[in-house]
Each structure stands twice: as structure tokens, then as C-alpha cells.
């Protein structure tokens, strides 16, 4: 099939005509999940958060150990699934990510057994690597250079297997590097913004490599909007522009009128 590049900046959405659905979200208690749950409610859907721990939460939460049997029980009345749960990191061994591949297949198997056709998998732009081809498009070869990217591509292929074998509408959204106000792990952009606001110098590492960035609210919009669309396969979700870390630092300093020198650590 021919894939159409989706961009989170697209605003002409026909979500208002869609009847409300019950949508299960794995990884819904995390950074991106916080934005996604709000977006699902905005679009008129009813989110159901899946978690390994029972806790007080602002949305309906269902406990599961993510086995197929446990997932079937919590997905019995659900219309669609958005699968965010994953392990991040730069570990050099693929075995560190096998749990995520098994989790993805369990989610798809349970969805299939429950008659759920619509599943969206949160993949990553890390399945690409050639910076000379930025911004990347779906017709370019996926050539991950990290085990994280390889694992994401593996989970995409598991989704394609279910789509081709069982007619499921499994879409893998290859999202650019996320940033947003709710991020708690002190990633680069949040550190830059905080220091620029405090009129402190920004320290930049790896100043030459380029990458796309994506606001988490736009990523949530793409996830929620694509779920009940037809088709399957990979779709790139990004800004269509690539910046070096040094360019990002300069833009943030300009926005906050921070006149401290940028410390380029190379």
C-alpha cells in the first residue's frame, strides 16, 4: 500500500463526526500518556489505562500483568488500543528489549482474540539513521543503528504480521524526539528552557548531529486521531524540520532573551 506522511500539525480533522469509543492505553501513566489521555477525552472518547500496579488515578485504571489472558480480561469491552508501554535506553544488547517485543505481541494477540481491529503502536524515528535524508519519509529504508531502534522496528513487523494475517488495522507511528512541559526526566530541551528562563548559560553536547523534534501534545493528537482510521503500516510523525542541538539552544535563548554565551561541548 502507499503510505501517506502524517504530520501532527494537520488541523483539518474529522474527529467531531466520530462516535465515542472506549480506548485502552498501555503506558498511560507516563509522559506521553498524560497528553494522550487528555486528547482522547477532548475527542469524545473514554480512555482506559492499563497498568501493572493498582493506584489512584484520574482516569479509569485496570490492572494487568500483560499476559495474553490478563489482557483479554481487561480489553473485553474496548474498541481500540494505543500501545505506548516500552523500555527506553541506549543499552547495547537486544535482550534488554525482548520484553517489549513480547509485550507488543501479547497486546496484539489479546486484541485479536477480543475482536479489536484498531491498534496504534508508538514507534520511533530511531528506526532511521541517515541524517543526509532528513526529514525522513516512509518510503526510505529503515536502518536503525541502536538496539532500541532495532527493537522498535521488530515490534512494527509484529504489528504488520497481525495486520496481514488477521486484517487488523495496526498503525505504527514513528515519532520524532518528544519534548513537553510534563516531561520529568530532564531531557535536553527542558533543561535548556529552564536555564534560559533563569538567564544561565546553556551547555550543548553533540552540537552537529541533526534530528527532528515533536511536541508531545502534537504526538498525542496524531495517536488519537489515527486510531480508528483505515489502513495499516508505518507513518512518520514529525515537524518536517531538523535541527542540531546547537540550533535548538540558540532558538530557546532567543525566545527567552537569554544573552548568556552558549557553552559548546562538541
C-alpha positions in Angstrom: 0.0 0.0 0.0 1.0 3.6 -0.4 1.7 5.3 2.9 0.8 9.0 3.3 3.0 11.0 5.6 1.1 12.2 8.6 2.1 15.4 10.3 0.9 16.3 13.8 0.5 19.9 12.6 -2.5 18.8 10.4 -5.6 20.6 11.9 -8.4 19.6 9.5 -9.6 16.6 11.4 -12.9 14.9 11.1 -13.0 13.7 14.7 -16.2 15.5 15.6 -18.3 13.2 13.5 -16.9 10.1 15.1 -19.0 8.3 17.7 -17.4 7.9 21.2 -15.2 4.9 21.7 -13.6 3.2 24.7 -9.8 3.2 24.2 -7.3 1.2 26.2 -3.9 2.8 26.6 -0.8 0.9 27.8 1.9 3.2 29.3 -0.8 5.7 30.0 0.7 6.9 33.3 3.8 8.1 31.6 4.9 11.4 30.0 3.2 10.9 26.6 0.3 9.2 28.2 -0.6 12.3 30.2 -1.1 14.3 26.9 -2.8 11.4 25.2 -5.5 10.8 27.8 -6.5 14.5 27.6 -6.6 14.3 23.9 -8.8 11.2 23.9 -11.3 12.9 26.2 -11.2 16.0 24.0 -12.2 13.9 21.0 -15.1 12.4 23.0 -13.5 9.0 23.7 -13.4 7.2 27.0 -9.8 6.2 28.0 -9.0 3.1 30.0 -5.4 3.0 31.4 -3.7 -0.4 31.7 -1.1 -0.7 34.4 0.8 -3.4 36.4 0.0 -1.5 39.6 -3.3 -0.5 41.1 -3.1 3.2 42.1 -5.2 6.3 42.5 -5.6 7.8 39.1 -7.7 10.5 37.4 -8.9 8.1 34.7 -10.3 4.5 34.8 -7.4 2.2 35.5 -7.4 -1.6 35.0 -4.7 -3.8 36.5 -3.0 -6.4 34.3 0.2 -8.4 34.3 0.3 -8.1 30.5 -0.1 -11.8 29.8 -2.5 -12.6 27.0 -5.1 -14.0 29.4 -4.9 -11.0 31.7 -5.1 -8.6 28.7 -8.2 -10.4 27.3 -10.0 -9.8 30.6 -9.3 -6.0 30.6 -9.9 -5.5 26.9 -13.2 -7.3 26.6 -15.3 -4.2 26.2 -12.7 -2.0 24.5 -13.0 -0.6 20.9 -9.3 0.2 20.2 -5.8 0.1 21.8 -3.0 2.6 21.8 0.2 0.9 22.9 2.7 3.2 24.5 4.4 1.0 27.0 8.1 0.4 26.2 11.5 0.4 27.6 13.8 3.2 26.7 17.5 3.5 26.7 20.8 3.0 24.9 21.6 -0.5 26.0 23.9 -2.3 23.6 22.2 -5.7 23.9 18.9 -6.6 22.2 18.0 -8.9 25.1 17.3 -5.7 27.1 14.4 -5.0 24.8 12.9 -8.5 24.2 10.4 -7.9 27.0 8.9 -5.1 24.9 8.6 -7.2 21.8 6.8 -9.9 23.8 4.6 -7.3 25.4 3.7 -5.9 21.9 2.7 -9.4 20.6 0.7 -10.1 23.8 -1.3 -6.8 23.3 -2.0 -7.7 19.6 -2.9 -11.3 20.4 -5.3 -10.2 23.1 -6.8 -7.5 20.9 -7.3 -10.1 18.1 -8.9 -12.5 20.5 -11.3 -9.8 21.7 -12.2 -8.8 18.2 -10.4 -5.4 18.4 -9.3 -4.4 14.9 -7.8 -0.9 15.7 -4.4 -0.7 17.4 -1.8 2.0 17.3 1.8 1.3 18.3 4.1 4.1 19.4 7.2 3.5 17.4 10.2 5.8 17.0 12.0 7.8 14.3 15.0 5.9 15.7 14.3 3.2 13.0 16.1 5.6 10.6 19.7 6.7 10.8 21.0 8.6 7.7 20.9 12.3 8.6 21.6 13.2 5.0 18.0 12.1 4.2 16.3 14.2 6.9 13.4 14.8 7.1 12.8 11.0 6.7 9.9 9.6 4.8 8.1 6.2 4.9 9.5 5.1 1.5 13.1 5.3 2.8 14.7 2.1 4.2 14.6 1.7 8.0 18.2 1.3 9.1 18.4 1.6 12.9 21.8 1.9 14.5 20.7 1.4 18.1 19.2 -1.7 19.7 16.3 0.5 20.8 15.6 1.3 17.1 16.0 -2.3 16.1 13.5 -3.4 18.8 11.0 -0.7 17.7 11.3 -2.0 14.1 10.8 -5.5 15.3 7.6 -4.6 17.1 6.4 -2.8 13.9 6.9 -6.0 12.0 5.0 -8.0 14.6 2.1 -5.5 14.1 2.3 -5.9 10.3 2.1 -9.7 10.7 -1.1 -9.3 12.6 -2.4 -6.8 10.1 -1.7 -9.1 7.1 -2.8 -12.3 8.8 -5.9 -11.2 10.6 -7.0 -8.0 8.8 -6.2 -5.8 11.8 -5.7 -2.0 11.4 -2.3 -1.8 13.1 -0.6 1.5 12.6 3.0 2.2 13.8 3.6 5.9 14.4 7.3 6.6 14.0 7.5 9.7 16.3 10.3 12.2 16.3 12.1 13.1 19.6 9.5 14.2 22.1 9.5 17.2 24.3 6.9 18.8 26.6 6.1 20.5 29.8 5.1 17.3 31.6 8.4 15.6 31.0 10.1 14.6 34.3 13.5 13.1 33.2 15.3 16.4 32.5 15.8 15.8 28.8 17.8 18.4 26.8 15.0 20.8 25.7 13.5 21.1 29.2 17.0 21.8 30.7 17.6 24.4 28.0 14.3 26.1 28.7 14.8 26.2 32.5 18.3 27.6 32.2 17.3 30.2 29.6 14.4 31.3 31.8 16.9 31.7 34.7 19.3 33.6 32.4 22.0 30.9 32.8 24.4 29.7 30.1 23.3 26.6 28.1 25.7 23.7 27.7 25.4 21.9 24.4 26.8 18.4 23.6 26.9 16.7 20.2 26.3 20.1 18.6 26.5 18.9 14.9 24.0 15.9 14.7 20.6 16.8 13.4 17.2 15.4 14.4 13.5 16.2 14.3 11.6 17.2 17.4 8.0 16.8 18.2 5.8 18.5 20.9 4.2 15.8 23.0 0.7 17.4 22.6 1.0 17.0 18.8 2.2 13.4 19.2 -0.9 12.7 21.3 -3.1 14.3 18.6 -1.6 12.0 16.0 -2.0 8.9 18.1 -5.7 9.6 19.0 -6.7 10.8 15.5 -5.1 7.8 13.7 -6.5 5.0 15.8 -9.8 4.5 14.0 -8.6 5.3 10.6 -8.4 2.7 7.9 -5.1 1.3 6.7 -2.1 -0.1 8.5 1.7 0.1 8.5 4.3 2.8 9.4 3.6 6.5 9.5 6.2 9.2 10.3 5.1 11.8 12.8 7.4 14.8 13.0 7.8 18.5 12.3 9.3 18.1 8.8 12.3 20.2 10.0 15.6 19.0 11.5 17.8 21.0 13.9 21.2 20.5 15.6 21.3 20.7 19.4 23.2 24.0 19.0 20.4 25.4 16.8 17.9 24.4 19.4 19.9 26.1 22.1 20.1 29.3 20.1 16.3 29.3 19.4 15.5 28.9 23.0 17.9 31.6 24.1 16.3 33.9 21.6 12.8 33.1 22.8 13.8 33.9 26.4 16.1 36.8 25.5 18.9 34.9 27.3 22.1 36.7 26.4 24.5 34.3 28.2 27.0 32.6 25.9 26.3 29.0 24.8 29.0 26.6 26.0 29.6 24.2 23.1 31.0 21.0 24.5 31.3 19.5 21.0 
